[in-house]
Amino acid sequence: MAETIYGLCTLTSLLCAWMLLTSHRRNGVRLLFWSGLCFIGLSINNILLVLDKLVFPQIDLLLLRLFSALVALLLLLFGLIYENK
């Protein structure tokens, strides 16, 4: 069951990133770009979760997962702060 949930979360993050970046290309709104980058980072985080829990359970990838989540959220924070001016 965990495999299904991890896979669906990864696919959802990738779909959100694709829709946000596609919308940015059409409209040119910069906040959509930063949100899309954030969801790409969250997708990477979900892929690392699958690798950590299912593929390589003997290797701890927690720090790498936390770093990817931090980078993703910092990208969104940057977009929220500097593109709002």
Secondary structure, DSSP 8 states (H G I E B T S, - for coil): -HHHHHHHHHHHHHHHHHHHHHHHHHH--HHHHHHHHHHHHHHHHHHHHHIIIII-TTS--HHHHHHHHHHHHHHHHHHHHHS--
